[in-house]
Structures are given as structure tokens and as C-alpha cells.
Amino acid sequence: MNKILLFLLVSVFVSLRCVSQSKGDYSFVVSTWNIGHFANGKKNHSLINSSQYQSKLKGLHDILTDSIGADIMCLNEYSHVLGTDQNKKKRLSKKVLLNKFKIKKEGRLAGFSCNSIFSNLKVKNVKECPFNSSKSYLAETPRAANYYYLCGDLYVNGVVVKLVCAHTTSSAIRICRAQINELIKKFEGYDRVIMCGDWNTTNYSQFKIAGYSMANDGSIITYPKKSYALDNIVVKGLEISDVRVVKTDLSDHYPLVCRVSFKK
């Protein structure tokens, strides 16, 4: 009888330890990419016409599926329409290009700003949030009103992580810093946070001071035109590894990719 009881206790202990290890070892791949509206950032909508459609579709699909292969994909300067196919019919990006993802959350197009979240992990309660800090700068930089972020709840192995897809105002460092500070304050009460986006700055000291870890320390070029490190994935309460960029001419930015895991 004592042997049976001992066996049961050992079994429970091993089971609990395995669950703990499972949560501790759990990791997933996250990527952020300013996709340039499929127009290399030159327009705020896709320029892919019927003659280019098949080749561009294949190229983008190969990057997203094979080269990136992310569980969670955050896109800036997204376009809801990929282009027109051989029959000159408009094709929706989420159906022909990002159809492999189970969760598809598209933000609105506002000027050059259009954010989206695609995920094969559970994401709920996604909402579009304006940058309140932009209001102080609208007189001098009206376009700041167009920039916003998406935030939602990412469920990973029974744990909730705040997920943010952001795009800060271009060519306006003071506004970028104000918007980053706003996000830090907004989510300072959460234990686990992932923020992805085009931050339009190469200075990530605000995140570092606030206790975030970064995929890009400012040395990884994601905007090759000016050799800038504009794109980043920053996390709190999590760990980052296997950081890389995917070099491509399908946008004026490179995708940034990393593995995110729970702290042990």
C-alpha cells in the first residue's frame, strides 16, 4: 500500500514538474515588418497590377512562409488589397497572402499608417488605440493624427501576454519619443508585454530604462535606404533569442524576426 501511495506521489510530482518545464521552455517566433503597402513605401496603397501579380504573390509568400515562418506577424504600412490578379480582380491580402494565419486583425488605413496582427496563437480583444500624446503636436505635425497602435491579449500556454503592434510618427523624433513613453506608461502594470513595430527612431533607451529587452539594440539595419535600425521587437517578462533580419527588395524595410520564450 505504501509503495502504491509513494508511486502516486512521485507521479504527481513528475507531472507538475513537466507542466512547469513546459511553460518555462515554451517559445514562439515573432516578426515585425513594415511592408510598405506592397509599394516599397512610395504610396499608401498597393501598386501590384495584373502583370506583376503572380510573381509578387509568390515572392511575398516565400518570404512570409519560408524565410520568416513566424507564429505571430505584426505588419506596418499594410494594405488590405494585395493587387489585381490576371483577371483584373482585386484580391484581399488576408485571403491570398496571409491565409495561413488563424487570427487576422487588420487596422484602418490612415495616411501611410495601417497596422495589422496575424497569428497562429490565440489573440483576443484586439483594439485600435490612438496616440493621445500626438494631440500636443498636431499644429506643427498634422500627420501625427494618423498614427496609432493595435493592442490585444495573446494567450500562450495558459498565460496572457499583452501584444502591441505600433507605428510611430515618421520624421518626428520628439513625437516618437512621446509616443514610446505613452506606451511604456500604458503597459507598465503588466508583467509580460511584446511590442512590435516601426518606431521611426534608432534610440531605444526609453525601453531599456523601463526594463524591456530588445531584439534590435540599434545595430541591426532594417531600413537599408538610410542604414537605419527603425524596426524593433521589445519585450518585458520574456526572453529574446535567435534574432535575424530577412533581406528583401519587396519592401523598403526588412522583416525583423526573433524567438520569444518565457523566463525560466
C-alpha positions in Angstrom: 0.0 0.0 0.0 2.8 2.4 0.9 4.6 1.6 -2.4 1.4 2.4 -4.3 1.0 5.7 -2.4 4.7 6.6 -3.0 4.3 5.8 -6.7 1.2 8.1 -7.0 3.0 10.9 -5.2 6.1 10.6 -7.4 3.8 10.6 -10.5 2.0 13.8 -9.4 5.4 15.5 -8.7 6.8 14.5 -12.1 3.6 15.6 -13.8 3.7 19.0 -12.1 7.3 19.4 -12.9 6.7 18.6 -16.6 3.9 21.3 -16.7 6.3 23.8 -15.1 9.0 22.9 -17.5 6.6 23.1 -20.4 5.7 26.7 -19.5 9.3 27.6 -18.8 10.5 26.2 -22.1 7.7 27.4 -24.3 8.8 29.6 -27.1 7.4 31.0 -30.3 8.6 33.1 -33.3 7.6 36.7 -33.6 8.3 39.0 -36.6 7.6 42.7 -37.4 7.7 44.1 -40.9 6.9 47.5 -42.4 5.6 46.0 -45.6 5.4 49.4 -47.4 1.9 48.9 -48.7 3.4 46.4 -51.2 4.6 49.6 -53.0 8.1 49.9 -51.4 6.7 52.7 -49.2 6.1 55.0 -52.2 2.3 55.0 -52.0 -0.2 54.3 -49.2 -1.8 51.5 -51.2 -0.7 48.5 -53.3 0.7 49.1 -56.8 0.7 45.5 -57.8 -1.0 45.2 -61.1 -2.2 42.1 -63.0 1.1 41.6 -64.9 3.1 41.6 -61.7 0.6 39.8 -59.5 1.7 36.2 -59.7 5.5 36.9 -59.3 4.9 39.4 -56.4 2.5 37.0 -54.7 5.0 34.1 -54.9 7.8 36.3 -53.7 5.9 37.7 -50.7 4.5 34.2 -49.9 8.0 32.7 -49.9 9.3 35.5 -47.5 6.4 35.2 -45.1 6.1 31.4 -45.1 9.7 30.1 -45.7 12.1 32.9 -44.7 10.2 34.3 -41.8 7.9 31.4 -40.7 6.5 33.4 -37.7 3.8 32.3 -35.3 2.9 36.0 -34.8 3.4 38.6 -37.5 2.9 42.3 -37.0 2.8 44.4 -40.1 3.0 48.2 -40.5 2.0 50.1 -43.7 -0.2 47.2 -44.5 -2.6 47.2 -47.4 -5.9 45.3 -47.3 -5.8 44.7 -51.0 -2.7 43.0 -52.4 -3.4 43.9 -56.0 -5.3 42.7 -59.1 -4.9 39.2 -60.5 -4.7 38.1 -64.1 -8.4 38.6 -64.4 -8.0 42.2 -63.1 -9.9 41.2 -60.0 -8.9 42.8 -56.6 -7.5 40.2 -54.2 -7.6 40.7 -50.4 -4.2 40.3 -48.7 -5.6 38.3 -45.8 -7.1 35.7 -48.1 -4.4 35.2 -50.7 -1.2 36.1 -48.8 -1.8 35.7 -45.1 -4.4 32.9 -45.2 -2.2 30.5 -43.3 -2.8 32.5 -40.1 -5.7 31.6 -37.9 -6.1 35.1 -36.4 -6.3 38.1 -38.7 -6.7 41.6 -37.2 -6.5 44.4 -39.7 -6.4 48.1 -38.7 -7.6 51.0 -40.7 -5.7 52.9 -43.3 -4.9 56.5 -42.2 -2.4 58.2 -44.4 0.6 55.9 -44.5 -0.4 54.2 -41.3 -2.1 50.8 -41.3 -1.2 48.2 -38.7 -2.2 44.6 -38.6 -1.7 41.5 -36.5 -1.6 37.9 -37.8 -1.2 35.0 -35.5 -1.5 31.2 -35.2 -1.6 31.6 -31.4 -4.7 32.7 -29.7 -5.2 36.5 -29.7 -8.3 38.2 -28.3 -9.6 41.7 -27.5 -7.6 43.5 -30.2 -8.5 47.1 -30.4 -7.2 50.2 -32.2 -5.8 52.9 -30.0 -4.8 56.5 -30.9 -1.7 58.0 -29.5 -3.1 60.6 -27.1 0.4 62.2 -26.9 0.1 63.2 -30.6 -2.5 65.9 -29.7 0.2 68.2 -28.4 2.0 68.2 -31.8 -0.9 68.4 -34.3 -0.4 72.1 -35.0 3.2 71.6 -36.2 2.8 68.0 -37.5 -0.8 67.3 -38.6 0.1 63.8 -39.9 0.7 62.7 -36.3 -3.0 62.2 -36.0 -2.8 59.3 -38.5 -0.6 57.1 -36.3 -2.0 54.6 -33.9 -1.3 51.2 -32.4 -3.2 47.9 -32.0 -3.2 46.1 -28.7 -4.6 42.8 -27.6 -4.3 39.7 -25.4 -2.1 36.9 -26.5 -2.7 33.6 -24.8 0.4 31.4 -24.7 0.2 28.1 -22.9 -2.4 29.4 -20.4 -0.5 32.7 -19.8 -1.7 36.1 -21.0 0.8 38.4 -22.7 0.0 42.0 -23.9 0.6 42.2 -27.6 1.2 45.6 -29.3 1.6 46.5 -32.9 2.7 50.1 -33.2 3.9 52.6 -35.8 5.2 55.9 -34.5 5.2 59.2 -36.5 7.8 59.4 -39.2 10.5 62.1 -39.4 9.5 63.5 -35.9 11.8 62.3 -33.2 10.1 64.3 -30.4 6.7 62.8 -31.3 8.2 59.3 -31.5 9.7 59.6 -28.0 6.4 60.9 -26.6 4.5 58.0 -28.2 7.0 55.4 -26.9 6.8 56.9 -23.5 3.0 56.8 -23.7 3.2 53.0 -24.5 5.6 52.4 -21.6 3.3 54.0 -19.2 0.2 52.4 -20.6 1.6 48.9 -20.1 3.8 49.4 -17.0 1.3 47.4 -14.9 1.6 44.3 -17.0 4.1 41.5 -16.2 4.5 40.3 -19.8 4.4 42.5 -22.9 5.5 42.2 -26.5 5.7 45.4 -28.6 6.4 45.2 -32.3 6.7 47.9 -34.9 8.3 50.6 -36.9 9.4 53.1 -34.3 10.9 55.6 -36.6 13.9 56.1 -34.3 17.2 54.4 -33.7 17.3 55.4 -30.0 15.7 52.7 -27.8 17.0 53.9 -24.5 13.5 54.6 -23.2 12.6 50.9 -23.5 15.9 49.8 -21.9 15.4 52.2 -18.9 11.8 50.8 -18.5 13.1 47.3 -18.2 12.4 46.0 -21.6 14.6 43.7 -23.6 15.1 44.4 -27.3 15.7 42.3 -30.4 17.4 45.2 -32.1 19.9 47.1 -30.0 20.1 49.8 -32.7 22.8 48.0 -34.7 20.5 45.8 -36.9 19.6 47.6 -40.1 16.0 47.3 -41.1 15.7 50.4 -43.3 18.5 49.9 -45.8 17.9 53.1 -47.8 19.5 55.1 -44.9 21.1 52.2 -43.0 18.7 52.8 -40.0 17.5 50.4 -37.3 13.9 51.6 -37.3 12.1 48.4 -36.6 12.2 46.5 -33.3 10.6 43.9 -31.1 10.8 44.8 -27.4 9.6 42.5 -24.6 9.0 42.6 -20.8 8.9 39.5 -18.6 10.1 37.4 -21.6 13.3 36.5 -23.3 14.6 37.1 -26.8 16.9 34.9 -28.9 17.7 33.9 -32.5 17.4 37.5 -33.8 17.7 37.9 -37.6 16.6 40.0 -40.5 15.4 38.8 -43.9 16.9 40.9 -46.7 14.4 41.5 -49.4 13.5 44.1 -52.0 9.8 43.5 -51.7 9.6 46.5 -49.3 11.7 49.4 -48.3 12.1 47.7 -44.9 13.5 44.3 -43.9 11.5 42.0 -41.7 12.9 41.6 -38.2 12.5 38.1 -36.7 13.2 36.6 -33.2 12.2 33.8 -30.9 10.4 34.8 -27.7 10.3 32.5 -24.7 9.2 32.5 -21.1 11.8 33.3 -18.5 12.9 30.3 -16.5 
